[in-house]
Amino acid sequence: MPLATLIDIEDQPFDNKMLLTIREHGRPFHVRKPWRATFIVEDRGLGRTNIEKLLRDDPRTEEVWTRNCVLMPHRTERPVLEIRPKRNADLHGLAFDLEKKADYQGLTLYDVDVKQTSKFLTLNHLRPASLVSFGNGRIQLQDDPWTVPLPDLGLKTALFDVKCAPDLVLRTPDTPIVAVRVGNELFQQDPSHEEDLLRDVAAYVDRQDLDFLVTDGGDGYDFPAWFDRIKHYDLIGHVNLGRARDKPRFGRPGGVFQSYNKSQHRNPTWSLPGGRGHIDVQQMYMEYGDNAIARVFLQARYAAFPVQLSNRVGGGTAISQAAINYLHLEGIPTKLHKDLPPYAMTLTQLERNDRGALTIMQMPGVTYGVHGADWVSAFAHFMVRYNLSVDTIDTPAAQNSSVRIPTLGFPVDQSIQGITARVIDELLQDRLRLAKRIAEAPPGPVRDALQSQYDKRKMDMVTGYGREGHEGHDYGDMRAHQGIQAIDRLLLPEAKRIAERRGWAVVQAIVDSLVFHRKNGNEAEGRELVKMVMESLGIPMKYEGHFLALINIPTKRGASAMNEYILVAKKGSKRHRLKGVEHARHNTPPLLRAMQYEMVDELATDVPATTLHANAGRVIEVARRACRRIKDRNVDARELLEAFVISQYPEQYKVHNKSWAAVHLAFKEGMDRDIGQTLRYLVTDNSSPSAKKKVHL
């Protein structure tokens, strides 16, 4: 059978169908597969007879039966009830009403909020954005969803950009659209012919047979503007961007939410139906660039997410889903309500267990002739090596295990591979394969694409570690989170001892990185030390290079600032590391970021240095040149834009600084801004007490 591409999947719950869009021989078509979702109820004291009566009295229930089921986190087998709602009935409504009738106690629900699209794909061994064979009504996956780089999928994508008149940030539903760009094609019309413009754009998208429209902020601007004007001319269902009738509403509501104790804002999701998707690069949790779409496809493949959903969730959510997918294959259901960390700690236990990873900093100043090294995905390797997962730590099956988490003493079951460790292991193997391909590839677009996918895997594993202790993680366990940190506190000092026994001094150690020094130590000797540490501890380590100097930045109290330092490489090498300073922050104006990096480059020298002071004059001249550019107005305003994330309401800002001024102006001028959103502004007179004179939005 010839190969085709499974573009995406769409749930059609009221038809009890899954809509799959496939491209074969250059043409897309739809395949509808039947799908009847069920959910599980575990009796926790209410009584199975009472639960069955509540269900059978509800007209939405079609069938109830009893079966034995393995339940997480301890993989214990228990009798449960499985319920199938009637066709076109709302599964969520039936489950939540049952919980309400039971007064929210005496039972536990499973498989109520699972992503049915992911479950369907997993049980049918399929993935979106993958090569498949199609024949006789059967669809079979023909590539490994974990394998990177991506195969040639033959998908058609194009940029979609809407321009309104006047071209202002503040847009209303009555603001007309005057131009739309689709790929390289620009459509322009006078506002009096706006309806013709809308029809022409939709017809062009359909003729080009596009699989995905790619926007830069489409969820917040382009798509709301488009559908406002479609509704204005009563064209809903007649002028469509999707391959089916467009929905005149957003798919998932946005708003403000908390993530790692920070307020984040998400725009409502505007998805397209019928197998033509919308990818908004601003909604990505991952960094975006030339290879952004490939990263979205990668995540969709290994997590079994619809592509439009993969675009709008982060690596931690994808890892949670990948773990749940393994449970789907084993027939293990997913609990509805997330639990808090599963064990209570005394103050003594809290002090012992929750100490974080290790950091060793020296006093402020300059250390010359240093070498840098990083463990490669250290926390991911800890999770795989010790098999840290919710279903392996301190479970009944783990009590006789000889493997225990260092210093914490929690036993870890080694008879099975934990679900989270299994996902992380897959990511690690992919990253190793990518590293090999990158080393073999010549410089160019192919190597850049491989590097982008390699970086995506790295960020997935970082968030995978963080999610272990996150209460929102479906199968996280605080003990796994603490165990990873405990292993780091054990191995980092051991690496320091290995270095010191060979005559090296470790001048800085931060979680998973080392900076070490020896008088006249060369690069070959530095690489040899890294090799010894790696072989002794069994965790891959990468030699980052020989640096001219390490600069530890002081705080106001005189100690070294945590995670704020500069590693100075050779002049022109583009290998300087600036950590924690303005250059490393996303909200810093581009002019200042470039100036700081150039200052460090001027600080560098091509010969071994005994002092950096000799280059101070050239460093100061870099700053003076930047100041002269600003005074002479020889600078683009975009180079001076600062970014600021709104963290509270205007009346809660008490200090009259530039952040206060930007927030007050935004709300005063009626801009639709909320907590968690980003404001960009120019500082015009920072000394002025007036918000309007202080900044310009």
Salt bridges, closest charged atoms under 4 A:
GLU42 OE1 - ARG44 NH1 3.76
GLU42 OE2 - ARG78 NE 2.67
GLU52 OE1 - ARG56 NH2 3.10
ASP57 OD2 - LYS53 NZ 3.01
ASP58 OD2 - ARG60 NH2 2.84
ASP58 OD2 - LYS101 NZ 3.50
GLU62 OE1 - ARG36 NH2 3.09
GLU63 OE1 - ARG84 NH1 2.74
GLU82 OE1 - ARG67 NE 2.53
ASP90 OD1 - HIS92 ND1 3.78
ASP97 OD2 - ARG60 NH2 2.64
GLU99 OE2 - HIS337 NE2 2.76
ASP111 OD2 - LYS119 NZ 3.18
ASP113 OD2 - LYS338 NZ 3.53
ASP143 OD1 - ARG301 NH2 3.14
GLU194 OE2 - ARG229 NE 2.81
GLU195 OE2 - ARG199 NH2 3.24
ASP206 OD1 - ARG276 NH2 3.97
ASP209 OD2 - ARG23 NH2 3.47
ASP209 OD1 - ARG243 NH2 3.24
ASP211 OD1 - ARG23 NH2 2.98
ASP211 OD1 - ARG243 NH2 2.78
ASP219 OD1 - HIS278 ND1 3.40
ASP219 OD2 - ARG312 NE 2.81
ASP228 OD2 - ARG171 NH1 3.02
GLU330 OE1 - ARG75 NH1 2.84
ASP339 OD2 - LYS335 NZ 3.20
ASP374 OD2 - ARG577 NH1 3.62
ASP391 OD2 - ARG75 NH2 2.93
ASP394 OD2 - ARG479 NH1 3.19
ASP430 OD1 - ARG433 NH2 2.22
ASP430 OD2 - ARG457 NH2 3.00
ASP460 OD1 - LYS456 NZ 2.40
ASP460 OD2 - ARG457 NH1 3.93
ASP474 OD2 - LYS338 NZ 3.78
ASP477 OD2 - ARG479 NH2 3.14
GLU494 OE1 - ARG497 NH2 2.96
GLU494 OE2 - ARG501 NH2 3.88
GLU500 OE2 - LYS496 NZ 2.56
GLU523 OE2 - ARG527 NH2 3.11
GLU525 OE1 - ARG518 NH2 3.37
GLU544 OE1 - ARG577 NH2 2.74
GLU564 OE2 - ARG585 NH2 3.94
GLU598 OE2 - ARG625 NH2 2.65
ASP601 OD1 - HIS576 NE2 2.72
GLU602 OE2 - LYS571 NZ 3.42
GLU602 OE1 - ARG618 NE 3.01
GLU621 OE2 - ARG628 NH2 2.77
ASP636 OD2 - ARG638 NH2 2.98
GLU639 OE2 - ARG629 NH2 3.04
GLU642 OE1 - LYS658 NZ 3.07
